[in-house]
Amino acid sequence: MTLLDPAAEVASPNAEALSERLLRSTARQSYDPDVDIDWSAPPVPGLWWMQPERMSLYGTPLWDRLSEEQRIELSLHEVASMVSVGIWFEVVLMQILLRDAYREDPRSARTQFMLTEVGDETRHTVMFGRAIEAMGVRAYGPRRTPYRLARLGPVALRGASAYAGILIGEEPVDRWQRDLMRDERIQPLARMIARIHVTEEARHVTFARDELASAVKGLSRAKLRWHQALTAQVAYVTMRSLVHPDVYAAVGLDPQEARRQALGNEAYRETIAWMGEKVMPVLQENGMVGERDRKVWRASFLMR
């Protein structure tokens, strides 16, 4: 009896070499949030939880009505929303990786890195959960419809669209966190969580980019079109889910009106486009941005 799926693909020498390098990097530099984060430290009065100019209402009439204290409080809730959406995304990602690893050779460095990445993401989701608990706010997560749709992710997303979707979930947030972790206006807890996530996600991004480049090779026009359409929908759902409307109620704002102003806010749209400046060229180079999906991409704010 063999453990392997007869349909399993043999990893290329390049994929094996890359995976071996990433495994060595994991061994050299990984974090343990239980040890590397001081969970007992209280928040520093007057510091933000995220960069104010990156917040969804920055520059809107509603923003002008808020006091400094309300703006800082809103930054707490927006970060909690983004972190809890991160948990949602990471759980879907782990299901995709485990599905792929299930049918692959466990002796392969590529398979071993997939499983290592699942271990990383497990620690990240626990870290995010503890962070939200330490913040003393609710785990907002995505709205009901995206939450339900995401259950189809591990089934529908395969090959090119799976790894394109992983990059959409990882790279924009990674850019935001790289900026956040260097900003001395931000709470130490938020900066340390960002630092840990950025360091370990860099390996995941490298792996996903390589998997995407391999997956698009030899796709028929019809299959490529299918993956393009799925990728555009992932982009729309993911980026529109970052800030739950209920966060605005925490500072006394009407959630519907606040969301309306946020989605129409040019500064916020520019922030999302800025977050996507690294991933969009990669997706375009690999043929994952279809002309027919331009409207969906623009609605995600990743494309202007």
Secondary structure as GFF3:
##gff-version 3
##sequence-region A 1 304
A	DSSP	alpha_helix	13	28	.	.	.	ID=ss1
A	DSSP	alpha_helix	33	36	.	.	.	ID=ss2
A	DSSP	three_ten_helix	52	54	.	.	.	ID=ss3
A	DSSP	alpha_helix	61	65	.	.	.	ID=ss4
A	DSSP	alpha_helix	68	102	.	.	.	ID=ss5
A	DSSP	alpha_helix	109	135	.	.	.	ID=ss6
A	DSSP	alpha_helix	144	149	.	.	.	ID=ss7
A	DSSP	three_ten_helix	150	152	.	.	.	ID=ss8
A	DSSP	alpha_helix	153	156	.	.	.	ID=ss9
A	DSSP	alpha_helix	160	181	.	.	.	ID=ss10
A	DSSP	alpha_helix	188	215	.	.	.	ID=ss11
A	DSSP	alpha_helix	221	240	.	.	.	ID=ss12
A	DSSP	three_ten_helix	245	251	.	.	.	ID=ss13
A	DSSP	alpha_helix	255	263	.	.	.	ID=ss14
A	DSSP	alpha_helix	266	275	.	.	.	ID=ss15
A	DSSP	alpha_helix	279	285	.	.	.	ID=ss16
A	DSSP	three_ten_helix	291	293	.	.	.	ID=ss17
A	DSSP	alpha_helix	294	300	.	.	.	ID=ss18
###
